């Protein structure tokens, strides 16, 4: 993952531009890498432990990671600031399974 620094010296992550077939224009896409998810058995329901990249986590943390609420590399941090698009326009499109209503 390519990183840089903004004018304030904070660490930033580069975004990629891809054409959205849904919107018909280029959109920012942030690559979040690949990760190893392990269960003791076959699912969270029948496992006594869950591991994300070799670290033990609970089912609520796994749900938060998969719902893009936690940063996949730093699961103790919320992902809001990382995913925030300062130039985003509210298009009323689904995001994280929710539809943002236009007022």
HELIX and SHEET records of a PDB file:
HELIX    1   1 UNK A   59  UNK A   66  1                                   8    
HELIX    2   2 UNK A   80  UNK A   83  1                                   4    
SHEET    1   A 2 UNK A   3  UNK A   5  0                                        
SHEET    2   A 2 UNK A  11  UNK A  13 -1                                        
SHEET    1   B 2 UNK A  16  UNK A  19  0                                        
SHEET    2   B 2 UNK A  26  UNK A  29 -1                                        
SHEET    1   C 3 UNK A  37  UNK A  39  0                                        
SHEET    2   C 3 UNK A  50  UNK A  52 -1                                        
SHEET    3   C 3 UNK A  55  UNK A  57 -1                                        
SHEET    1   D 2 UNK A  94  UNK A  95  0                                        
SHEET    2   D 2 UNK A  98  UNK A  99 -1                                        
END                                                                             
